[in-house]
């Protein structure tokens, strides 16, 4: 039996940043209950990288709530719009991708979305279905519905215009393409991060031009990345992927700045508002140490995506490695046929521990490379004898390197 509109409102409004317009959103819920017709709730995601991250999960979790309340989820894989590159919140033009790159990145998306959503009950679409089929005349017709001054009302475009930074013309087309998606799937609700506010409002205008009732908008908070500076982003590399192994996921969560602990607890592990408030009060009063709070966040995060046992194991191993300075249980053994003495830089690249010699030098200079527990700061260091060496790169990467002359 479908819950009342007010009961659905209570569930669906929890943890959101903004609902626009609230009265239309509630009216749509009421009409849905009265007619027994599910709402069409849209989420679009561009496959600009192959992994979804826990910032995406903030939105996916809210989408799951819509699904459990009986509404129809439409998940749009933006294989066409990814070729443009979403300029939202960016200070410069985003590199465009080819269709082949977006399709390659999209292959694992449904598997990852299925971690949170029941994909079998969702409507899965690719926006290349309709955008690739549009003629230039179609694009002109849609573009005529929006003015340049409207586009420049968007904060990031306005700031770049004021600073005389380039705005490529194709970037203006991205919000249009996203709005066309809403028209094509006849979205009742669109959900996304707060950086999508302008795009979603523009979609409402395009729906009105198409003679459709405009969508209501649900905006979720953006989760800052592990650097604590910018929003979590695949392109910025400051993210925790849904498919990260338990140990890596736990370690990344433990590296977040203290000021993000409560936000990650609330939005990444979906703690209740009361739980988050209690953690905040404990941290402020000094009765809860930030390290212990982070460990709780990390353990709940791993448990959500890998199960309780994996979470306990990840926490025990983290404690063993970082509190007690012991080695992890499992260390990959890599055999290299190199004649000693071998420059450490060359060993790190040959073992696949770093992608390039320049990255190896950067890590050594920054104190991020250890051999047999000893930090190596000499860029010209060598491994002088054949044998086995435990090498640590960064905070979490270990390998047992075996040199065979």
Helices and strands as residue ranges (DSSP letters): H 5-12, E 16-20, H 22-35, E 40-45, H 54-68, E 72-77, G 81-83, H 99-106, H 109-113, G 119-121, E 123-126, H 128-131, H 136-143, H 148-151, H 155-162, H 169-185, E 189-193, G 194-196, H 197-209, E 216-220, H 246-254, G 258-260, H 261-263, I 264-268, H 273-285, H 290-306, H 308-318, I 319-323, E 332-336, E 342-343, H 344-350, H 357-365, E 369-371, E 374-375, E 382-383, E 387-393, E 397-403
